């Protein structure tokens, strides 16, 4: 490399570092969302959960946040929702393929990330839950996770003077009920909105991509958007993405009992994907590059393999790096650092 090119390269890296620093500072500023009346981002589609029967309020949201971080919801009083869903990891379980529940037991699937849940028509890797208000019932009652019953949780809440006051403020009812418990959690989870990544600013005409990010976006649009569609980065369908030929975990078929659904799992949103490692329903991949390599040359054929994966990608190493560069633009540091979603004092 000539001396001129070395100097030019050094200047380029310096300017890139300055840009990243400015972006980090910008992302550290919180975005306000209204609690009194749900206000979705203007560039998002219509949400699936309307809040019509559960209008959000400051008191309801704060109650849901406290419940989310409280291990009282588990049988042992040691496992909370946040034990397996940490904010810095996009509310997935940071670095763990399988989460640890009560009595040190391990789950059987990677904890899904959590963001923009008001747009989800179904939940869990197999879609076994179809309503945000019902979703917490699964981990609370799962013997490998929190191993508790709703009735026992309600009794523990009733025995707490603090919770009695908080539920009264949120719902203005004399008694704590399991419905109120689920309503409060739905308010907190439904208002966990991620909408301020570089990608969002690009979509809104407020940011520009680097050349590598532009190349990555074009490749992503060519090979990935049949499943990871739109600003939500998912079409909420179920796909067999070629991980196995024999399925120890039947995936969607666990719910439907249909052979055609064996090995199918929910297409996850890719928002904040760089923070949500490891990847796939069983956490088998540690890095985004491993994921890209899988789709490029590691897809395994089976009778239920998604048709989209019959298309050869033939990516070069620079193509793979460009796709990863694009995926990094989906990181929303405002969301990941917003104190509104953190453990309450």
C-alpha positions in Angstrom: 0.0 0.0 0.0 1.4 3.4 -1.0 2.1 6.1 1.7 -0.8 8.2 0.2 -3.2 5.3 0.5 -2.1 4.6 4.1 -2.8 8.2 5.0 -6.1 8.2 3.2 -7.1 5.0 5.0 -6.1 6.5 8.4 -8.2 9.6 7.7 -11.2 7.4 6.7 -11.0 5.3 9.9 -10.7 8.5 12.0 -13.8 10.0 10.4 -15.7 6.7 10.9 -14.8 6.7 14.6 -16.0 10.3 15.0 -19.3 9.3 13.2 -19.8 6.3 15.6 -19.1 8.5 18.6 -21.7 11.1 17.5 -24.2 8.3 16.8 -23.7 6.9 20.2 -24.2 10.3 21.9 -27.4 10.8 19.8 -28.7 7.4 20.8 -28.2 8.0 24.5 -31.0 10.6 24.5 -34.3 9.0 25.6 -37.4 9.1 23.4 -40.7 9.9 25.2 -43.7 7.8 24.5 -47.1 8.9 25.9 -48.6 6.7 28.5 -52.1 8.2 28.3 -53.1 6.8 25.0 -50.9 4.6 22.9 -48.9 6.5 20.3 -47.2 4.2 17.8 -44.2 5.5 15.8 -45.4 7.2 12.6 -43.4 4.8 10.3 -44.7 1.6 11.9 -47.7 -0.3 10.6 -50.9 -0.6 12.6 -50.3 -2.5 15.9 -51.9 -5.9 16.5 -52.7 -5.2 20.2 -55.0 -2.1 20.4 -55.0 -1.5 24.2 -58.8 -0.8 23.8 -59.6 -2.9 26.9 -56.4 -2.1 28.7 -55.7 1.6 28.2 -52.2 2.4 29.3 -51.4 4.7 32.2 -48.3 5.8 34.0 -49.5 3.9 37.1 -50.3 0.7 35.0 -47.0 0.8 33.2 -44.9 1.3 36.4 -46.8 -1.5 38.0 -46.0 -3.8 35.0 -42.4 -2.8 35.2 -42.1 -3.6 38.9 -43.8 -7.0 38.3 -41.5 -7.7 35.4 -38.4 -7.4 37.6 -39.9 -9.0 40.7 -38.9 -12.6 41.5 -42.0 -12.9 43.7 -43.7 -14.2 40.5 -41.7 -17.4 40.8 -42.2 -20.3 43.2 -38.8 -19.9 44.8 -38.9 -16.1 44.9 -35.6 -16.1 43.0 -36.6 -15.9 39.3 -38.2 -12.9 37.6 -39.1 -12.2 34.0 -36.0 -10.1 33.8 -33.8 -13.0 34.9 -34.1 -14.3 31.4 -34.8 -11.1 29.6 -32.1 -8.5 30.2 -32.4 -5.0 28.7 -28.8 -4.7 27.4 -29.4 -7.9 25.4 -32.6 -6.6 23.8 -34.5 -8.4 26.6 -33.1 -11.8 25.6 -30.8 -13.8 27.9 -27.3 -12.4 27.3 -24.8 -15.0 26.1 -26.9 -18.0 27.1 -28.4 -20.6 24.7 -30.8 -21.8 27.5 -31.9 -19.8 30.5 -31.8 -21.0 34.1 -35.1 -21.2 35.9 -36.1 -22.3 39.4 -33.8 -24.8 41.2 -31.2 -24.2 38.6 -33.1 -26.0 35.8 -32.4 -25.1 32.2 -35.0 -24.4 29.7 -35.2 -26.0 26.2 -35.1 -23.0 24.0 -33.3 -19.7 23.8 -35.2 -16.8 25.5 -36.7 -14.7 22.8 -35.8 -11.0 22.6 -38.5 -8.5 23.4 -39.3 -5.3 21.5 -42.4 -3.9 19.8 -44.5 -6.7 21.2 -47.8 -4.8 20.6 -47.3 -5.7 16.9 -46.9 -9.4 17.5 -49.9 -11.7 16.6 -48.3 -14.6 18.4 -45.5 -15.3 20.9 -42.9 -18.0 21.7 -40.8 -19.8 19.1 -43.7 -22.1 18.3 -46.4 -19.5 18.4 -48.2 -21.3 21.1 -49.4 -18.1 22.7 -51.5 -15.7 20.6 -52.1 -12.8 22.9 -49.8 -10.4 24.7 -52.0 -10.5 27.8 -51.7 -14.3 28.1 -48.0 -14.5 27.2 -46.7 -14.2 30.8 -48.8 -17.2 31.9 -46.4 -19.5 30.0 -43.2 -18.7 31.8 -44.9 -18.2 35.2 -46.4 -21.7 35.1 -43.6 -23.5 33.3 -42.0 -25.9 35.7 -38.6 -25.2 34.2 -38.9 -21.5 34.4 -40.9 -19.9 37.3 -43.0 -22.9 38.3 -45.8 -20.9 39.9 -49.5 -20.6 39.5 -51.4 -17.4 38.9 -53.6 -17.9 41.9 -50.5 -18.2 44.2 -49.0 -15.1 42.6 -52.2 -13.2 43.3 -52.2 -14.3 46.9 -48.6 -13.1 47.4 -49.5 -9.8 45.8 -52.5 -9.4 48.1 -50.3 -9.9 51.1 -48.1 -7.0 50.1 -49.2 -3.5 51.2 -47.1 -2.0 48.5 -48.7 -4.0 45.8 -52.1 -3.4 47.2 -51.5 0.3 46.8 -49.9 0.1 43.4 -52.8 -2.0 42.0 -55.3 0.4 43.5 -53.6 3.3 41.7 -53.4 1.5 38.4 -56.9 0.0 38.2 -59.0 1.6 41.0 -60.4 -1.7 42.1 -60.7 -3.0 45.7 -59.2 -6.4 44.9 -56.1 -7.6 43.0 -57.0 -10.1 40.3 -55.0 -12.2 37.9 -56.5 -10.2 35.0 -55.0 -7.0 36.5 -51.7 -8.7 36.9 -51.7 -9.6 33.2 -53.0 -6.2 32.2 -50.2 -4.5 34.0 -47.5 -6.7 32.4 -49.1 -6.1 29.0 -48.9 -2.4 29.5 -45.2 -2.5 30.3 -44.4 -5.0 27.5 -46.7 -3.3 24.9 -45.0 0.0 25.4 -41.5 -1.4 25.0 -41.0 0.3 21.7 -37.8 0.2 19.7 -37.9 2.8 17.0 -34.6 4.9 17.0 -32.0 2.8 15.4 -29.8 4.1 12.5 -32.1 2.0 10.3 -35.2 4.0 11.6 -33.4 7.3 11.0 -32.5 6.1 7.5 -36.1 5.1 6.7 -37.2 8.5 8.0 -34.6 10.3 5.8 -32.6 11.5 8.9 -29.5 9.3 8.4 -27.3 8.1 5.6 -25.7 4.6 5.2 -22.0 4.0 4.5 -21.2 2.4 1.2 -20.7 -1.0 3.0 -24.1 -0.6 4.8 -25.8 0.2 1.5 -24.3 -2.9 -0.1 -25.4 -4.9 2.9 -28.9 -3.6 2.7 -29.2 -4.4 -1.0 -28.0 -8.0 -0.4 -30.4 -8.2 2.6 -33.3 -7.0 0.5 -32.4 -9.6 -2.1 -32.1 -12.7 0.1 -33.7 -12.0 3.5 -36.8 -9.8 3.2 -39.2 -12.6 2.2 -39.2 -13.3 5.9 -37.7 -10.3 7.6 -40.0 -7.7 6.2 -40.6 -4.0 6.8 -39.6 -1.9 9.7 -40.5 -4.6 12.2 -38.0 -7.0 10.5 -40.4 -9.9 10.5 -43.5 -11.2 8.8 -44.4 -13.2 11.9 -44.5 -16.5 9.9 -43.1 -19.9 10.8 -40.2 -21.3 8.8 -37.8 -24.2 8.7 -34.6 -22.4 8.1 -32.4 -25.4 7.4 -30.8 -26.0 10.8 -31.4 -29.8 10.9 -32.7 -32.8 8.9 -34.0 -34.6 12.0 -35.9 -32.4 14.6 -35.4 -33.2 18.2 -37.6 -30.0 18.8 -40.6 -30.2 16.5 -41.2 -26.5 16.7 -44.5 -25.3 15.3 -45.7 -28.9 15.1 -45.6 -29.0 18.9 -48.7 -26.8 18.7 -50.4 -27.8 15.5 -49.5 -31.6 15.6 -49.0 -31.4 11.8 -46.1 -33.1 10.1 -45.8 -30.2 7.6 -44.9 -27.9 10.6 -42.0 -30.0 11.9 -38.9 -27.9 12.3 -40.7 -24.6 11.7 -40.0 -21.8 14.2 -41.2 -18.2 14.4 -39.3 -15.7 12.2 -37.9 -13.4 14.9 -37.5 -9.6 14.4 -33.9 -8.6 13.7 -34.2 -5.4 15.6 -31.2 -5.0 18.0 -30.0 -8.4 16.7 -26.4 -7.5 17.4 -27.2 -7.4 21.1 -29.3 -10.6 21.2 -26.7 -13.4 20.8 -26.7 -16.3 20.7 -29.0 -17.0 17.7 -31.7 -19.4 16.6 -34.3 -21.1 18.8 -31.5 -23.2 20.4 -28.8 -20.6 20.5 -26.4 -22.6 18.4 -24.8 -19.6 16.7 -22.7 -17.1 18.6 -22.1 -14.4 16.0 -23.9 -12.7 13.2 -21.3 -13.9 10.8 -22.0 -17.5 11.8 -25.7 -16.9 11.0 -24.8 -15.4 7.6 -22.5 -18.4 6.9 -25.3 -20.8 7.7 -27.7 -19.2 5.1 -24.9 -19.0 2.6 -23.6 -22.5 2.7 -24.9 -24.4 5.7 -28.6 -24.9 5.0 -29.7 -28.5 5.5 -32.4 -30.0 3.2 -35.6 -31.6 4.6 -39.1 -32.1 3.5 -40.3 -29.0 5.4 -37.5 -26.6 4.4 -38.7 -23.2 3.4 -38.8 -22.6 -0.3 -36.9 -19.3 0.0 -33.8 -21.2 1.1 -33.5 -23.1 -2.2 -32.0 -19.9 -3.6 -28.2 -20.0 -3.7 -26.6 -17.0 -2.2 -23.0 -17.5 -3.2 -21.8 -14.6 -1.1 -18.2 -13.4 -1.1 -16.5 -12.6 2.2 -17.0 -8.9 1.6 -20.7 -9.5 0.9 -21.0 -11.3 4.3 -19.3 -8.4 6.0 -21.6 -6.0 4.3 -24.7 -7.8 5.5 -23.4 -7.8 9.0 -22.7 -4.1 8.7 -26.3 -3.5 7.7 -27.6 -5.7 10.6 -25.6 -3.5 13.0 -27.7 -0.5 11.9 -30.7 -2.2 13.5 -29.3 -1.5 17.0 -31.4 1.0 18.9 -29.2 2.3 21.8 -32.0 4.5 23.0 -34.1 1.4 23.6 -31.3 -0.6 25.1 -30.4 2.2 27.6 -33.8 3.7 28.2 -34.3 3.9 32.0 -38.0 3.6 31.6 -37.5 -0.1 30.8 -34.9 -0.7 33.5 -35.3 -2.2 36.9 -37.1 0.3 39.1 -35.4 1.7 42.2 
